[in-house]
Each structure stands twice: as structure tokens, then as C-alpha cells.
Amino acid sequence: MEKEYKTRVAGDSSYRRLAPSLSLVPTKSLRVAGLDARTKRRRESLIYEIGMTPKKCRREDPYTGTQFIYDYCHCRNGPTVADRHTNFILKFPKLRKSLWLAKNPKDPTRKSYLWYALADLMIFKDGVLRRSDGFEQDAE
């Protein structure tokens, strides 16, 4: 994975910079109540802001795949989430939490399940979903 990343960066130097939809922030600057100990322990958090609209919030591609790229490239030093050094946060500023949950259930038979595979936190315009709210992640 690291070799492939280095090859791609060598071919296009723009890959060295964060994509415009990403921001790296100190975790202590997050204004979210009820962060779990694991999330608080990591110094930095990578926020992936996704501009989905209510009309298209059932959309999965390319976002579900892109989240894996960002997580692997910027948030961990190994193949599993247990190797994560930086929190990975999905931010949906145009969506309400209730609409998101209705359109993107945590159902392993649907591709929407991938939304729940990586995020430590999902931020919506009217609320949050935390890892501790019940979507699984490998133990650290």
C-alpha cells in the first residue's frame, strides 16, 4: 500500500496535498459532545466534507470508495482501523441526521453499509453519529 502511494505521488505531485474536501484539524478543536476516549486520544482528525444534497443523499459512489483512499493515505500506518493514528470524520453539512439514517441504513446487504465501515464520527447539520452510537469498527 505504501509503495503504491509513493508511486502515485511521484507521478503527480498534487497528490501530496490534501484534496479540497479534506481538512486536518486538532481533535481538541472539535465542537462535538460525547466523544469517546479513543477519538479524544488521537491528536488530529481528518474531516472529509461531502456536499450531498437531500435529493441525492442515497448516493454512494464515488464517496464510499473515496473514503477508503483518504483513510488509508492519511489516517493509518497499517491495513486495519486498529492502525489508525488520526480520526476519520465524515461531514455532511447539507443533510439532517434523520434523513441520512432513513436513506443509508446500516444494512450489510447494501452498499450503504460501507459508510459505517470507517468513520469515527459522522457530522450532520443537526446532529452527529458517534462510533459509540452503535456502528461497529474493529477493536483497538
VENBELNOR-V543457 format. One record per residue. N is the residue number from 1. PSI is psi in radians with two decimals (none if undefined). OMEGA is omega in radians with two decimals (none if undefined). BURIAL is I if it has 16 or more other C-alpha atoms within 10 Angstrom, else O. Layout:
N	PSI	OMEGA	BURIAL
N	PSI	OMEGA	BURIAL
This chain:
1	-0.80	-3.13	O
2	-0.70	3.12	O
3	-0.77	3.14	O
4	-0.75	3.12	O
5	-0.84	-3.14	O
6	-0.65	3.10	O
7	-0.79	-3.11	O
8	-0.71	3.13	O
9	-0.69	3.11	O
10	-0.56	-3.13	O
11	-0.41	-3.12	O
12	1.81	-3.04	O
13	-0.31	3.12	O
14	-0.35	3.11	O
15	-0.24	3.11	O
16	-0.45	-3.13	O
17	2.70	3.06	O
18	2.52	3.06	O
19	2.70	-3.13	O
20	-0.43	-3.13	O
21	0.02	-3.12	O
22	2.55	2.97	I
23	2.43	3.12	O
24	2.10	-3.06	O
25	2.70	3.01	O
26	2.34	-3.13	O
27	-0.64	-3.12	I
28	-0.26	3.12	O
29	-0.13	3.13	O
30	2.33	3.13	O
31	1.14	-3.10	O
32	2.18	3.12	O
33	2.59	3.00	O
34	0.49	3.08	O
35	2.42	3.13	I
36	2.93	-3.06	O
37	-0.68	-3.13	O
38	-0.76	3.14	O
39	-0.78	3.14	I
40	-0.56	-3.07	O
41	-0.54	-3.13	O
42	2.24	-3.07	O
43	-0.64	-3.06	O
44	2.76	3.10	I
45	2.31	3.07	I
46	2.13	-3.13	I
47	2.16	3.08	I
48	1.85	-3.11	I
49	2.12	-3.07	I
50	2.11	-3.02	O
51	0.58	3.10	O
52	2.55	3.07	I
53	2.83	3.11	O
54	-0.61	3.13	O
55	-0.50	-3.05	O
56	0.51	-3.07	O
57	0.00	3.03	I
58	-0.09	-3.10	I
59	2.42	-3.14	O
60	-0.83	-3.14	I
61	2.48	0.05	O
62	0.02	-2.97	O
63	-0.74	-3.08	O
64	-0.66	3.10	I
65	-0.69	-3.12	O
66	-0.62	3.13	O
67	-0.59	3.12	I
68	-0.72	3.12	O
69	-0.86	-3.11	O
70	-0.72	3.13	I
71	-0.86	-3.11	I
72	-0.69	-3.08	I
73	-0.52	-2.97	O
74	-0.22	-2.98	I
75	-0.14	-3.07	I
76	2.86	3.12	I
77	0.26	-3.10	I
78	-3.01	-2.99	O
79	-0.25	-3.07	O
80	2.87	3.11	O
81	-0.33	3.05	I
82	-0.32	3.13	O
83	0.18	-3.08	O
84	2.33	3.08	I
85	-0.26	-3.09	I
86	2.37	3.09	I
87	2.60	3.08	I
88	2.07	-3.03	I
89	2.31	3.03	I
90	2.30	-3.12	I
91	2.19	-3.13	I
92	1.41	-3.01	I
93	-0.28	-3.11	I
94	0.00	-3.04	O
95	2.51	3.00	I
96	2.53	-3.11	I
97	-0.77	-3.10	I
98	-0.69	3.10	O
99	-0.77	3.11	O
100	-0.87	-3.10	O
101	-0.63	3.12	O
102	-0.67	-3.06	O
103	-0.38	-3.06	O
104	1.20	-3.10	I
105	2.69	3.07	O
106	1.32	-3.06	I
107	1.96	-3.07	O
108	-0.22	3.12	O
109	-0.06	-3.14	O
110	2.64	3.12	O
111	-0.45	3.13	O
112	-0.32	3.10	I
113	-0.50	-3.12	I
114	-0.44	3.09	I
115	-0.55	-3.05	I
116	-0.05	-3.05	I
117	-0.52	-2.97	I
118	-0.70	-2.93	I
119	2.41	2.96	I
120	-0.44	-3.05	I
121	2.50	3.00	I
122	2.22	-3.10	I
123	2.23	3.12	I
124	2.99	-3.10	I
125	-0.31	-3.12	O
126	0.27	3.13	O
127	-3.04	-3.12	O
128	2.76	2.90	I
129	2.21	3.13	I
130	2.71	3.06	I
131	-0.69	-3.12	I
132	-0.14	3.08	O
133	-0.03	3.00	O
134	0.12	3.02	O
135	2.35	-2.93	I
136	2.74	3.00	O
137	2.60	3.12	I
138	2.54	-3.13	O
139	2.61	3.08	O
140	none	none	O
